[in-house]
Amino acid sequence: MKVNELWELPFISQELEDGVQFDVYGMDIIISFIYVQKSNIKVRAGIKFDSVLCHMHTSECFTKNLFNAYDTLVEIKDSEWLEALKTLNGISFLHWKPSHYAIYFDSVGLYQFIATGYQILVEEVI
C-alpha cells in the first residue's frame, strides 16, 4: 500500500463553519464545506468523486488509520479494500478501473471513496 497526496485543504479543518455536506448525484458524490478566509470572507469549496462504487465514513473516535489524509485528499494505491473488490468481481473492476481516495476532517472523521476519479470544486464566495 502506498499513499499519494493529491490536494491539501486551503484551511485547517478545525475551522469548518458547519461541518461537511455530503450530496449524492447518481453515481457521483460531492462533499462540500464552508470556511472563513483570513479576510473574513466565507467560501464554499468541495470535492466531487466520479462514479463512486463504494464509500465509507468513520467518525473520529472509530478511525483506525488516517492514511496521512489529515486535511489532505490522498489516493491509496494497492489498498486492501481495492484488492477485496478486485477479488469479488474482477471483470467489473477492470471495467471501472477505480481508485481509493480518502480525506480526514478534524472532529468530523475519515471519508473514503472507491471511485473512477475526482475533481476539486472551484471555491465560491458566499
C-alpha positions, -999 to +999 in steps of 0.1 A: +000+000+000+013+034-010-003+068-002-001+097-026-010+132-015-033+148-041-046+181-026-044+199+007-073+218+022-069+256+019-077+259+056-074+237+087-105+215+092-108+226+128-122+259+113-150+243+093-181+266+095-208+239+096-191+205+092-191+187+058-221+184+035-225+151+016-246+150-016-252+121-040-260+127-077-265+094-094-231+077-090-212+109-082-207+122-047-198+157-036-185+166-002-185+203+003-176+226+032-177+263+042-147+280+058-138+316+065-107+331+048-083+353+068-101+384+053-133+372+070-148+361+036-169+329+037-160+304+010-177+272-001-154+246-017-156+208-022-145+177-039-166+157-064-159+120-067-168+105-100-186+071-105-184+061-068-186+023-065-182+023-026-179+048+001-174+049+039-174+074+066-159+067+100-162+091+130-130+103+145-134+081+176-135+050+154-109+059+128-082+033+130-059+046+102-057+081+089-037+072+058-019+106+061-052+121+050-055+147+078-068+179+059-054+163+027-070+143-001-050+112-007-050+082-031-043+049-015-026+026-041-030-012-038-052-009-007-068-039+010-102-025+000-093-023-037-079-058-036-110-072-020-132-056-047-110-069-074-113-104-060-150-101-056-157-090-092-126-088-114-145-081-146-163-051-133-132-039-115-113-039-148-142-021-165-143+008-139-105+009-131-113+025-097-090+043-072-092+045-034-094+081-021-095+093+015-097+127+034-099+133+071-116+163+087-109+171+123-139+165+146-158+150+115-139+119+106-125+100+077-143+098+043-132+071+019-143+066-017-137+039-043-143+060-075-131+064-110-117+100-104-122+132-085-124+169-092-116+198-068-146+222-070-139+258-075-142+280-044-171+303-044-176+333-021-209+332-003 
